[in-house]
Structures are given as C-alpha cells and as structure tokens.
C-alpha cells in the first residue's frame, strides 16, 4: 500500500513540520494537511523501495493506493482541482506505481480488482494475459462483476 492516512490527517509539527502550503482561491485546510502527510509518507516509501531494489534488483514492486481521502468538501475539492481530469468518479481510481527490475513502468488506469491480472501479466512477460485476455489491457473493460469472484478469492489469501 502506498499513501495512507485517515481523518483528520494531523502530523506532529515537531517531527514533521509543514512543507506544503496550498495557495489557491479554493482553499481546503484538510487538503493541505493531507498533502503534508503524503509528502512525508512518499519519502518513506521511496526509501523502502530503494532498499527492496538493493535486496533484489530483479524484483517486481507494485505500489497501490487504497483511495483518496474524502477531504473537507468531499468530491467538490477533487472536481475544483480537476483531479484526474475530472474523470467520472475519478476519486475511486487507484494510484499505482510499478517498478520492474529497478525501472519504473508507466501504469495503466487500474482498479483494485485488476491488480492480480497486472501482476501475473508482468511476471510472465505478457503471457498471462496474452492478446487482450485481461480486462485492464482492453479498451472495452469487462464489468466488475465479470471477475469479482475471482478477485475476492485471490485477495482472501493475500495475508497468508
């Protein structure tokens, strides 16, 4: 998991002073706290990924977010700031970063239930999905229900 945090997204200013100050006509104090928390969390994640690459230069590292925070004004903040180009329900899309053999890979738009196919496809150099066999690689995505059972079965064992 990548960036995280829960309301009210406070930081201890003695150990994590504010480094991000939002200057906008649309001011959301909650968003400023989130941005500062994300700043520090991103530094920690980067250090962790560097360590993973040092341990295994041939690794596949997939960093996936959970969801964006609701913020003070909810979706209105994301819409006002054109988050993901104001894609319909864009705040439900996951942020993802992929590092394959030490190199960043441009991620596709991805939903949680696409993650298992993406990982298997990368690990098999594209053989797992073949020619358009995975929903995340096709333009006409299958509805979520088409593979929800498979995703839930796989995720049920994720902590084992």
C-alpha positions in Angstrom: 0.0 0.0 0.0 1.2 3.5 -0.7 -0.1 6.8 0.6 -2.4 6.4 3.5 -3.8 8.3 6.4 -7.2 8.9 7.9 -9.1 11.9 9.1 -8.0 14.3 10.4 -4.6 13.7 8.8 -2.7 15.5 11.6 1.1 15.5 11.8 3.3 16.2 14.8 4.9 19.6 13.7 8.0 19.0 15.9 9.0 15.9 13.8 7.2 16.7 10.6 6.9 20.4 10.0 4.6 21.7 7.3 6.4 21.8 4.0 3.5 22.1 1.6 1.4 25.3 1.7 -1.6 25.5 -0.6 -2.2 28.8 -2.3 -5.5 28.8 -4.2 -8.8 30.5 -4.4 -10.2 27.2 -3.4 -8.7 26.6 0.0 -9.3 23.4 1.8 -7.3 23.2 5.0 -7.9 19.4 5.2 -6.3 19.1 1.7 -3.2 21.0 3.0 -2.8 18.6 5.9 -3.2 15.6 3.6 -0.6 17.0 1.2 1.9 17.4 4.0 1.2 13.9 5.3 1.6 12.5 1.8 4.9 14.4 1.4 6.4 12.5 4.4 4.9 9.2 3.5 6.2 9.4 -0.1 9.7 9.9 1.3 9.3 6.8 3.5 8.0 4.8 0.6 10.9 5.9 -1.7 13.4 4.8 0.9 11.7 1.4 1.3 11.6 0.8 -2.5 15.3 1.7 -2.8 16.0 -0.9 -0.1 13.9 -3.5 -1.9 15.7 -2.9 -5.2 19.0 -3.2 -3.4 18.0 -6.6 -1.9 16.5 -7.9 -5.2 17.3 -5.9 -8.4 15.2 -8.3 -10.4 12.0 -7.8 -8.3 8.6 -6.6 -9.4 7.4 -3.9 -7.0 3.8 -2.8 -7.3 2.7 0.1 -5.0 -1.1 0.5 -4.9 -3.1 3.1 -3.0 -6.4 2.4 -1.3 -8.4 5.5 -2.1 -8.1 9.2 -1.9 -9.2 10.9 1.3 -12.7 12.4 1.5 -11.4 15.9 2.4 -13.3 18.7 3.9 -15.6 19.4 0.9 -15.7 15.8 -0.4 -15.7 15.3 -4.2 -16.1 19.0 -4.7 -12.4 19.6 -3.9 -11.3 17.0 -6.4 -13.6 18.4 -9.0 -12.5 22.0 -8.4 -8.9 20.9 -8.8 -9.6 18.8 -11.9 -8.3 15.6 -10.2 -7.6 13.0 -13.0 -9.1 15.5 -15.4 -12.4 15.3 -13.7 -12.9 11.7 -14.9 -16.3 10.4 -13.8 -15.8 9.1 -10.2 -12.0 9.7 -10.6 -11.5 9.7 -6.9 -12.4 5.9 -6.9 -9.4 5.1 -9.2 -6.3 3.8 -7.5 -2.9 5.4 -7.8 -0.3 2.9 -8.7 3.4 2.8 -9.2 5.2 -0.2 -10.8 9.0 -0.8 -10.6 10.1 -3.8 -12.7 13.7 -4.9 -12.4 14.6 -1.5 -10.9 12.9 0.6 -13.6 9.7 2.5 -13.4 6.9 1.3 -15.6 4.1 3.6 -16.8 1.0 2.3 -15.1 -2.4 1.9 -16.7 -5.6 3.2 -15.2 -6.3 0.5 -12.7 -9.0 -0.6 -10.3 -8.2 -2.9 -7.3 -9.7 -5.9 -8.9 -7.3 -5.5 -11.9 -4.2 -5.8 -9.8 -3.9 -9.6 -9.8 -4.0 -9.7 -13.6 -1.5 -6.9 -13.9 1.0 -8.7 -11.5 0.6 -12.1 -13.2 1.0 -10.5 -16.6 4.2 -8.6 -15.6 5.7 -11.8 -14.0 5.0 -13.8 -17.2 6.2 -11.1 -19.6 2.8 -10.7 -21.0 1.9 -14.4 -21.4 -0.7 -14.4 -18.7 -3.0 -12.0 -20.5 -2.0 -12.9 -24.0 -3.7 -10.8 -26.6 -6.2 -8.7 -24.7 -7.1 -11.5 -22.3 -7.1 -9.3 -19.2 -9.7 -6.6 -18.6 -7.1 -3.9 -17.6 -5.4 -4.2 -21.0 -8.6 -3.8 -23.1 -10.4 -0.6 -24.1 -13.8 -2.1 -23.6 -13.3 -3.2 -20.0 -15.5 -6.0 -18.7 -17.8 -5.0 -15.9 -16.6 -5.5 -12.4 -19.0 -8.4 -11.8 -17.4 -10.4 -14.6 -14.4 -11.2 -12.4 -15.3 -10.1 -8.9 -15.5 -13.7 -7.5 -12.0 -14.5 -8.8 -10.6 -11.3 -7.3 -12.2 -11.8 -3.9 -11.0 -15.4 -3.8 -7.4 -14.3 -4.6 -7.5 -11.4 -2.1 -8.8 -13.6 0.6 -5.4 -15.2 0.7 -3.3 -12.1 0.4 -2.3 -12.0 4.0 -1.2 -15.7 4.2 
